[in-house]
Amino acid sequence: MRKHIPLLILSSILLVTFSCKKDITVTSIAQIPGTWRWESTCGGADDTCFYRTETQYATIEFRSDGKYVEKRNDTLYLQTNYTIINSDETFGSLILESPSVSYPITIMNNMLMITRGDYWDGYRKIK
């Protein structure tokens, strides 16, 4: 039994190391392509915040071919073409083709913030 203890310890360390998800560090708009998970929406007249839950969640995928795919609760909500115009390394505009809209965006605290009217949506990169 004693000779199996080092093997158990090693396998436990490997399991913990590889099962832990690592945050993806995002510091510039150039890093936007990929998949982002909605974390929160805040704003409005009363500065209310809404947060992701097990039953209310969303993702946005910014594909390298210029496709924007937004899903809410795993259901396709919007698929269109997108363009990003940088103002600088952390600020810019997200331009969607259909519907034709432009949203101010920023990278702040390792998150993508999209301003939609009086509200801002916060997304964390997952892929």
CNS distance restraints for C-alpha pairs under 8 A (distance, minus, plus):
assign (resid   1 and name CA) (resid   5 and name CA) 6.87 0.50 0.50
assign (resid   2 and name CA) (resid   6 and name CA) 7.97 0.50 0.50
assign (resid   3 and name CA) (resid   7 and name CA) 7.66 0.50 0.50
assign (resid   4 and name CA) (resid   8 and name CA) 6.24 0.50 0.50
assign (resid   5 and name CA) (resid   9 and name CA) 6.15 0.50 0.50
assign (resid   6 and name CA) (resid  10 and name CA) 6.07 0.50 0.50
assign (resid   7 and name CA) (resid  11 and name CA) 6.07 0.50 0.50
assign (resid   8 and name CA) (resid  12 and name CA) 6.06 0.50 0.50
assign (resid   9 and name CA) (resid  13 and name CA) 6.22 0.50 0.50
assign (resid  10 and name CA) (resid  14 and name CA) 6.23 0.50 0.50
assign (resid  11 and name CA) (resid  15 and name CA) 6.05 0.50 0.50
assign (resid  12 and name CA) (resid  16 and name CA) 6.23 0.50 0.50
assign (resid  13 and name CA) (resid  17 and name CA) 6.03 0.50 0.50
assign (resid  14 and name CA) (resid  18 and name CA) 6.04 0.50 0.50
assign (resid  15 and name CA) (resid  19 and name CA) 5.82 0.50 0.50
assign (resid  16 and name CA) (resid  20 and name CA) 6.17 0.50 0.50
assign (resid  23 and name CA) (resid 125 and name CA) 7.94 0.50 0.50
assign (resid  23 and name CA) (resid 126 and name CA) 7.57 0.50 0.50
assign (resid  24 and name CA) (resid 125 and name CA) 6.25 0.50 0.50
assign (resid  24 and name CA) (resid 126 and name CA) 6.75 0.50 0.50
assign (resid  24 and name CA) (resid 127 and name CA) 7.72 0.50 0.50
assign (resid  25 and name CA) (resid 110 and name CA) 5.93 0.50 0.50
assign (resid  26 and name CA) (resid  31 and name CA) 6.30 0.50 0.50
assign (resid  26 and name CA) (resid 107 and name CA) 7.36 0.50 0.50
assign (resid  26 and name CA) (resid 110 and name CA) 5.00 0.50 0.50
assign (resid  26 and name CA) (resid 111 and name CA) 6.94 0.50 0.50
assign (resid  26 and name CA) (resid 125 and name CA) 7.64 0.50 0.50
assign (resid  27 and name CA) (resid  31 and name CA) 7.39 0.50 0.50
assign (resid  27 and name CA) (resid  90 and name CA) 7.15 0.50 0.50
assign (resid  27 and name CA) (resid 107 and name CA) 6.42 0.50 0.50
assign (resid  27 and name CA) (resid 108 and name CA) 7.58 0.50 0.50
assign (resid  27 and name CA) (resid 110 and name CA) 6.25 0.50 0.50
assign (resid  28 and name CA) (resid  32 and name CA) 7.67 0.50 0.50
assign (resid  28 and name CA) (resid  89 and name CA) 5.16 0.50 0.50
assign (resid  28 and name CA) (resid  90 and name CA) 5.04 0.50 0.50
assign (resid  28 and name CA) (resid 107 and name CA) 6.12 0.50 0.50
assign (resid  29 and name CA) (resid  86 and name CA) 7.10 0.50 0.50
assign (resid  29 and name CA) (resid  89 and name CA) 5.91 0.50 0.50
assign (resid  29 and name CA) (resid  90 and name CA) 5.51 0.50 0.50
assign (resid  29 and name CA) (resid  91 and name CA) 7.08 0.50 0.50
assign (resid  29 and name CA) (resid  92 and name CA) 7.52 0.50 0.50
assign (resid  29 and name CA) (resid 106 and name CA) 7.30 0.50 0.50
assign (resid  29 and name CA) (resid 107 and name CA) 6.45 0.50 0.50
assign (resid  30 and name CA) (resid  89 and name CA) 7.51 0.50 0.50
assign (resid  32 and name CA) (resid  62 and name CA) 6.93 0.50 0.50
assign (resid  32 and name CA) (resid 112 and name CA) 7.96 0.50 0.50
assign (resid  33 and name CA) (resid  61 and name CA) 7.40 0.50 0.50
assign (resid  33 and name CA) (resid  62 and name CA) 4.74 0.50 0.50
assign (resid  33 and name CA) (resid  63 and name CA) 5.77 0.50 0.50
assign (resid  33 and name CA) (resid  64 and name CA) 6.06 0.50 0.50
assign (resid  34 and name CA) (resid  61 and name CA) 5.66 0.50 0.50
assign (resid  34 and name CA) (resid  62 and name CA) 5.20 0.50 0.50
assign (resid  34 and name CA) (resid  63 and name CA) 6.18 0.50 0.50
assign (resid  34 and name CA) (resid  64 and name CA) 7.83 0.50 0.50
assign (resid  34 and name CA) (resid 125 and name CA) 7.18 0.50 0.50
assign (resid  34 and name CA) (resid 126 and name CA) 7.73 0.50 0.50
assign (resid  34 and name CA) (resid 127 and name CA) 5.48 0.50 0.50
assign (resid  35 and name CA) (resid  59 and name CA) 6.84 0.50 0.50
assign (resid  35 and name CA) (resid  60 and name CA) 5.76 0.50 0.50
assign (resid  35 and name CA) (resid  61 and name CA) 4.27 0.50 0.50
assign (resid  35 and name CA) (resid  62 and name CA) 6.29 0.50 0.50
assign (resid  35 and name CA) (resid 125 and name CA) 5.90 0.50 0.50
assign (resid  35 and name CA) (resid 126 and name CA) 5.74 0.50 0.50
assign (resid  35 and name CA) (resid 127 and name CA) 5.03 0.50 0.50
assign (resid  36 and name CA) (resid  59 and name CA) 5.46 0.50 0.50
assign (resid  36 and name CA) (resid  60 and name CA) 5.19 0.50 0.50
assign (resid  36 and name CA) (resid  61 and name CA) 6.23 0.50 0.50
assign (resid  36 and name CA) (resid 123 and name CA) 5.64 0.50 0.50
assign (resid  36 and name CA) (resid 124 and name CA) 5.30 0.50 0.50
assign (resid  36 and name CA) (resid 125 and name CA) 4.21 0.50 0.50
assign (resid  36 and name CA) (resid 126 and name CA) 5.52 0.50 0.50
assign (resid  36 and name CA) (resid 127 and name CA) 7.10 0.50 0.50
assign (resid  37 and name CA) (resid  57 and name CA) 7.75 0.50 0.50
assign (resid  37 and name CA) (resid  58 and name CA) 6.04 0.50 0.50
assign (resid  37 and name CA) (resid  59 and name CA) 4.47 0.50 0.50
assign (resid  37 and name CA) (resid  60 and name CA) 6.60 0.50 0.50
assign (resid  37 and name CA) (resid 123 and name CA) 5.20 0.50 0.50
assign (resid  37 and name CA) (resid 124 and name CA) 5.27 0.50 0.50
assign (resid  37 and name CA) (resid 125 and name CA) 6.25 0.50 0.50
assign (resid  37 and name CA) (resid 126 and name CA) 6.51 0.50 0.50
assign (resid  38 and name CA) (resid  52 and name CA) 6.64 0.50 0.50
assign (resid  38 and name CA) (resid  57 and name CA) 6.47 0.50 0.50
assign (resid  38 and name CA) (resid  58 and name CA) 5.26 0.50 0.50
assign (resid  38 and name CA) (resid  59 and name CA) 5.72 0.50 0.50
assign (resid  38 and name CA) (resid  60 and name CA) 7.72 0.50 0.50
assign (resid  38 and name CA) (resid 121 and name CA) 7.24 0.50 0.50
assign (resid  38 and name CA) (resid 122 and name CA) 6.03 0.50 0.50
assign (resid  38 and name CA) (resid 123 and name CA) 4.37 0.50 0.50
assign (resid  38 and name CA) (resid 124 and name CA) 6.58 0.50 0.50
assign (resid  39 and name CA) (resid  51 and name CA) 5.83 0.50 0.50
assign (resid  39 and name CA) (resid  52 and name CA) 5.18 0.50 0.50
assign (resid  39 and name CA) (resid  57 and name CA) 7.89 0.50 0.50
assign (resid  39 and name CA) (resid 121 and name CA) 7.65 0.50 0.50
assign (resid  39 and name CA) (resid 122 and name CA) 5.53 0.50 0.50
assign (resid  39 and name CA) (resid 123 and name CA) 5.36 0.50 0.50
assign (resid  39 and name CA) (resid 124 and name CA) 6.75 0.50 0.50
assign (resid  40 and name CA) (resid  49 and name CA) 6.75 0.50 0.50
assign (resid  40 and name CA) (resid  50 and name CA) 5.47 0.50 0.50
assign (resid  40 and name CA) (resid  51 and name CA) 4.32 0.50 0.50
assign (resid  40 and name CA) (resid  52 and name CA) 6.02 0.50 0.50
assign (resid  40 and name CA) (resid 121 and name CA) 5.78 0.50 0.50
assign (resid  40 and name CA) (resid 122 and name CA) 5.23 0.50 0.50
assign (resid  40 and name CA) (resid 123 and name CA) 7.28 0.50 0.50
assign (resid  41 and name CA) (resid  49 and name CA) 5.49 0.50 0.50
assign (resid  41 and name CA) (resid  50 and name CA) 5.19 0.50 0.50
assign (resid  41 and name CA) (resid  51 and name CA) 6.58 0.50 0.50
assign (resid  41 and name CA) (resid 119 and name CA) 6.54 0.50 0.50
assign (resid  41 and name CA) (resid 120 and name CA) 5.63 0.50 0.50
assign (resid  41 and name CA) (resid 121 and name CA) 4.37 0.50 0.50
assign (resid  41 and name CA) (resid 122 and name CA) 6.27 0.50 0.50
assign (resid  42 and name CA) (resid  47 and name CA) 6.25 0.50 0.50
assign (resid  42 and name CA) (resid  48 and name CA) 5.48 0.50 0.50
assign (resid  42 and name CA) (resid  49 and name CA) 4.06 0.50 0.50
assign (resid  42 and name CA) (resid  50 and name CA) 6.37 0.50 0.50
assign (resid  42 and name CA) (resid 119 and name CA) 5.48 0.50 0.50
assign (resid  42 and name CA) (resid 120 and name CA) 5.59 0.50 0.50
assign (resid  42 and name CA) (resid 121 and name CA) 6.68 0.50 0.50
assign (resid  43 and name CA) (resid  47 and name CA) 4.20 0.50 0.50
assign (resid  43 and name CA) (resid  48 and name CA) 5.50 0.50 0.50
assign (resid  43 and name CA) (resid  49 and name CA) 6.58 0.50 0.50
assign (resid  43 and name CA) (resid 118 and name CA) 5.74 0.50 0.50
assign (resid  43 and name CA) (resid 119 and name CA) 4.36 0.50 0.50
assign (resid  43 and name CA) (resid 120 and name CA) 6.41 0.50 0.50
assign (resid  44 and name CA) (resid  48 and name CA) 6.49 0.50 0.50
assign (resid  44 and name CA) (resid 118 and name CA) 5.09 0.50 0.50
assign (resid  44 and name CA) (resid 119 and name CA) 5.79 0.50 0.50
assign (resid  45 and name CA) (resid 118 and name CA) 7.77 0.50 0.50
assign (resid  52 and name CA) (resid  56 and name CA) 5.66 0.50 0.50
assign (resid  52 and name CA) (resid  57 and name CA) 5.18 0.50 0.50
assign (resid  52 and name CA) (resid  58 and name CA) 7.87 0.50 0.50
assign (resid  53 and name CA) (resid  57 and name CA) 6.12 0.50 0.50
assign (resid  55 and name CA) (resid  73 and name CA) 7.17 0.50 0.50
assign (resid  56 and name CA) (resid  72 and name CA) 7.65 0.50 0.50
assign (resid  56 and name CA) (resid  73 and name CA) 6.21 0.50 0.50
assign (resid  57 and name CA) (resid  72 and name CA) 5.98 0.50 0.50
assign (resid  57 and name CA) (resid  73 and name CA) 5.31 0.50 0.50
assign (resid  58 and name CA) (resid  70 and name CA) 7.33 0.50 0.50
assign (resid  58 and name CA) (resid  71 and name CA) 5.47 0.50 0.50
assign (resid  58 and name CA) (resid  72 and name CA) 4.24 0.50 0.50
assign (resid  58 and name CA) (resid  73 and name CA) 5.74 0.50 0.50
assign (resid  58 and name CA) (resid  74 and name CA) 7.15 0.50 0.50
assign (resid  59 and name CA) (resid  70 and name CA) 5.79 0.50 0.50
assign (resid  59 and name CA) (resid  71 and name CA) 5.34 0.50 0.50
assign (resid  59 and name CA) (resid  72 and name CA) 6.63 0.50 0.50
assign (resid  60 and name CA) (resid  68 and name CA) 7.06 0.50 0.50
assign (resid  60 and name CA) (resid  69 and name CA) 5.63 0.50 0.50
assign (resid  60 and name CA) (resid  70 and name CA) 4.40 0.50 0.50
assign (resid  60 and name CA) (resid  71 and name CA) 6.44 0.50 0.50
assign (resid  61 and name CA) (resid  67 and name CA) 7.90 0.50 0.50
assign (resid  61 and name CA) (resid  68 and name CA) 5.78 0.50 0.50
assign (resid  61 and name CA) (resid  69 and name CA) 5.04 0.50 0.50
assign (resid  61 and name CA) (resid  70 and name CA) 6.39 0.50 0.50
assign (resid  62 and name CA) (resid  66 and name CA) 7.01 0.50 0.50
assign (resid  62 and name CA) (resid  67 and name CA) 6.15 0.50 0.50
assign (resid  62 and name CA) (resid  68 and name CA) 4.98 0.50 0.50
assign (resid  62 and name CA) (resid  69 and name CA) 6.74 0.50 0.50
assign (resid  62 and name CA) (resid  82 and name CA) 7.99 0.50 0.50
assign (resid  63 and name CA) (resid  67 and name CA) 5.13 0.50 0.50
assign (resid  63 and name CA) (resid  68 and name CA) 6.35 0.50 0.50
assign (resid  63 and name CA) (resid  69 and name CA) 7.99 0.50 0.50
assign (resid  66 and name CA) (resid  81 and name CA) 5.48 0.50 0.50
assign (resid  66 and name CA) (resid  82 and name CA) 5.45 0.50 0.50
assign (resid  66 and name CA) (resid  83 and name CA) 6.78 0.50 0.50
assign (resid  67 and name CA) (resid  79 and name CA) 7.12 0.50 0.50
assign (resid  67 and name CA) (resid  80 and name CA) 5.84 0.50 0.50
assign (resid  67 and name CA) (resid  81 and name CA) 4.52 0.50 0.50
assign (resid  67 and name CA) (resid  82 and name CA) 5.99 0.50 0.50
assign (resid  68 and name CA) (resid  78 and name CA) 7.70 0.50 0.50
assign (resid  68 and name CA) (resid  79 and name CA) 5.56 0.50 0.50
assign (resid  68 and name CA) (resid  80 and name CA) 5.27 0.50 0.50
assign (resid  68 and name CA) (resid  81 and name CA) 5.52 0.50 0.50
assign (resid  68 and name CA) (resid  82 and name CA) 5.81 0.50 0.50
assign (resid  68 and name CA) (resid  96 and name CA) 7.92 0.50 0.50
assign (resid  69 and name CA) (resid  76 and name CA) 7.44 0.50 0.50
assign (resid  69 and name CA) (resid  77 and name CA) 7.81 0.50 0.50
assign (resid  69 and name CA) (resid  78 and name CA) 5.88 0.50 0.50
assign (resid  69 and name CA) (resid  79 and name CA) 4.53 0.50 0.50
assign (resid  69 and name CA) (resid  80 and name CA) 6.77 0.50 0.50
assign (resid  70 and name CA) (resid  76 and name CA) 6.23 0.50 0.50
assign (resid  70 and name CA) (resid  77 and name CA) 5.53 0.50 0.50
assign (resid  70 and name CA) (resid  78 and name CA) 5.06 0.50 0.50
assign (resid  70 and name CA) (resid  79 and name CA) 6.34 0.50 0.50
assign (resid  71 and name CA) (resid  75 and name CA) 5.19 0.50 0.50
assign (resid  71 and name CA) (resid  76 and name CA) 4.46 0.50 0.50
assign (resid  71 and name CA) (resid  77 and name CA) 5.03 0.50 0.50
assign (resid  71 and name CA) (resid  78 and name CA) 6.94 0.50 0.50
assign (resid  72 and name CA) (resid  76 and name CA) 6.55 0.50 0.50
assign (resid  72 and name CA) (resid  77 and name CA) 6.13 0.50 0.50
assign (resid  80 and name CA) (resid  96 and name CA) 6.72 0.50 0.50
assign (resid  80 and name CA) (resid  97 and name CA) 6.12 0.50 0.50
assign (resid  80 and name CA) (resid  98 and name CA) 5.86 0.50 0.50
assign (resid  81 and name CA) (resid  96 and name CA) 5.99 0.50 0.50
assign (resid  81 and name CA) (resid  97 and name CA) 5.35 0.50 0.50
assign (resid  81 and name CA) (resid  98 and name CA) 7.33 0.50 0.50
assign (resid  82 and name CA) (resid  94 and name CA) 6.99 0.50 0.50
assign (resid  82 and name CA) (resid  95 and name CA) 5.54 0.50 0.50
assign (resid  82 and name CA) (resid  96 and name CA) 4.61 0.50 0.50
assign (resid  82 and name CA) (resid  97 and name CA) 6.06 0.50 0.50
assign (resid  83 and name CA) (resid  94 and name CA) 6.08 0.50 0.50
assign (resid  83 and name CA) (resid  95 and name CA) 5.13 0.50 0.50
assign (resid  83 and name CA) (resid  96 and name CA) 6.67 0.50 0.50
assign (resid  84 and name CA) (resid  92 and name CA) 6.93 0.50 0.50
assign (resid  84 and name CA) (resid  93 and name CA) 5.65 0.50 0.50
assign (resid  84 and name CA) (resid  94 and name CA) 4.79 0.50 0.50
assign (resid  84 and name CA) (resid  95 and name CA) 6.12 0.50 0.50
assign (resid  85 and name CA) (resid  92 and name CA) 5.41 0.50 0.50
assign (resid  85 and name CA) (resid  93 and name CA) 5.18 0.50 0.50
assign (resid  85 and name CA) (resid  94 and name CA) 6.73 0.50 0.50
assign (resid  85 and name CA) (resid  95 and name CA) 7.81 0.50 0.50
assign (resid  86 and name CA) (resid  90 and name CA) 7.73 0.50 0.50
assign (resid  86 and name CA) (resid  91 and name CA) 6.13 0.50 0.50
assign (resid  86 and name CA) (resid  92 and name CA) 4.17 0.50 0.50
assign (resid  86 and name CA) (resid  93 and name CA) 6.52 0.50 0.50
assign (resid  87 and name CA) (resid  91 and name CA) 5.34 0.50 0.50
assign (resid  87 and name CA) (resid  92 and name CA) 4.68 0.50 0.50
assign (resid  87 and name CA) (resid  93 and name CA) 7.69 0.50 0.50
assign (resid  88 and name CA) (resid  92 and name CA) 6.76 0.50 0.50
assign (resid  90 and name CA) (resid 106 and name CA) 5.29 0.50 0.50
assign (resid  90 and name CA) (resid 107 and name CA) 5.02 0.50 0.50
assign (resid  90 and name CA) (resid 108 and name CA) 7.42 0.50 0.50
assign (resid  91 and name CA) (resid 104 and name CA) 7.58 0.50 0.50
assign (resid  91 and name CA) (resid 105 and name CA) 5.86 0.50 0.50
assign (resid  91 and name CA) (resid 106 and name CA) 4.43 0.50 0.50
assign (resid  91 and name CA) (resid 107 and name CA) 6.74 0.50 0.50
assign (resid  92 and name CA) (resid 104 and name CA) 5.94 0.50 0.50
assign (resid  92 and name CA) (resid 105 and name CA) 5.31 0.50 0.50
assign (resid  92 and name CA) (resid 106 and name CA) 6.32 0.50 0.50
assign (resid  93 and name CA) (resid 102 and name CA) 6.30 0.50 0.50
assign (resid  93 and name CA) (resid 103 and name CA) 5.48 0.50 0.50
assign (resid  93 and name CA) (resid 104 and name CA) 4.51 0.50 0.50
assign (resid  93 and name CA) (resid 105 and name CA) 5.42 0.50 0.50
assign (resid  94 and name CA) (resid 102 and name CA) 5.52 0.50 0.50
assign (resid  94 and name CA) (resid 103 and name CA) 5.10 0.50 0.50
assign (resid  94 and name CA) (resid 104 and name CA) 6.29 0.50 0.50
assign (resid  94 and name CA) (resid 105 and name CA) 6.40 0.50 0.50
assign (resid  95 and name CA) (resid 100 and name CA) 7.35 0.50 0.50
assign (resid  95 and name CA) (resid 101 and name CA) 5.82 0.50 0.50
assign (resid  95 and name CA) (resid 102 and name CA) 4.36 0.50 0.50
assign (resid  95 and name CA) (resid 103 and name CA) 6.49 0.50 0.50
assign (resid  96 and name CA) (resid 100 and name CA) 5.53 0.50 0.50
assign (resid  96 and name CA) (resid 101 and name CA) 5.38 0.50 0.50
assign (resid  96 and name CA) (resid 102 and name CA) 6.33 0.50 0.50
assign (resid  97 and name CA) (resid 101 and name CA) 7.01 0.50 0.50
assign (resid 103 and name CA) (resid 114 and name CA) 6.44 0.50 0.50
assign (resid 103 and name CA) (resid 115 and name CA) 5.83 0.50 0.50
assign (resid 103 and name CA) (resid 116 and name CA) 6.17 0.50 0.50
assign (resid 104 and name CA) (resid 114 and name CA) 6.07 0.50 0.50
assign (resid 104 and name CA) (resid 115 and name CA) 5.44 0.50 0.50
assign (resid 104 and name CA) (resid 116 and name CA) 7.76 0.50 0.50
assign (resid 105 and name CA) (resid 112 and name CA) 7.01 0.50 0.50
assign (resid 105 and name CA) (resid 113 and name CA) 5.51 0.50 0.50
assign (resid 105 and name CA) (resid 114 and name CA) 4.62 0.50 0.50
assign (resid 105 and name CA) (resid 115 and name CA) 6.26 0.50 0.50
assign (resid 106 and name CA) (resid 112 and name CA) 5.92 0.50 0.50
assign (resid 106 and name CA) (resid 113 and name CA) 5.25 0.50 0.50
assign (resid 106 and name CA) (resid 114 and name CA) 6.84 0.50 0.50
assign (resid 107 and name CA) (resid 111 and name CA) 5.55 0.50 0.50
assign (resid 107 and name CA) (resid 112 and name CA) 4.76 0.50 0.50
assign (resid 107 and name CA) (resid 113 and name CA) 6.19 0.50 0.50
assign (resid 108 and name CA) (resid 112 and name CA) 6.54 0.50 0.50
assign (resid 108 and name CA) (resid 113 and name CA) 7.03 0.50 0.50
assign (resid 110 and name CA) (resid 124 and name CA) 7.20 0.50 0.50
assign (resid 111 and name CA) (resid 122 and name CA) 6.34 0.50 0.50
assign (resid 111 and name CA) (resid 123 and name CA) 5.60 0.50 0.50
assign (resid 111 and name CA) (resid 124 and name CA) 5.04 0.50 0.50
assign (resid 111 and name CA) (resid 125 and name CA) 7.19 0.50 0.50
assign (resid 112 and name CA) (resid 122 and name CA) 5.76 0.50 0.50
assign (resid 112 and name CA) (resid 123 and name CA) 5.09 0.50 0.50
assign (resid 112 and name CA) (resid 124 and name CA) 6.44 0.50 0.50
assign (resid 112 and name CA) (resid 125 and name CA) 7.86 0.50 0.50
assign (resid 113 and name CA) (resid 120 and name CA) 6.28 0.50 0.50
assign (resid 113 and name CA) (resid 121 and name CA) 5.52 0.50 0.50
assign (resid 113 and name CA) (resid 122 and name CA) 4.67 0.50 0.50
assign (resid 113 and name CA) (resid 123 and name CA) 6.44 0.50 0.50
assign (resid 114 and name CA) (resid 120 and name CA) 5.41 0.50 0.50
assign (resid 114 and name CA) (resid 121 and name CA) 5.14 0.50 0.50
assign (resid 114 and name CA) (resid 122 and name CA) 6.65 0.50 0.50
assign (resid 115 and name CA) (resid 119 and name CA) 5.88 0.50 0.50
assign (resid 115 and name CA) (resid 120 and name CA) 4.21 0.50 0.50
assign (resid 115 and name CA) (resid 121 and name CA) 6.40 0.50 0.50
assign (resid 116 and name CA) (resid 120 and name CA) 5.82 0.50 0.50
assign (resid 116 and name CA) (resid 121 and name CA) 7.55 0.50 0.50
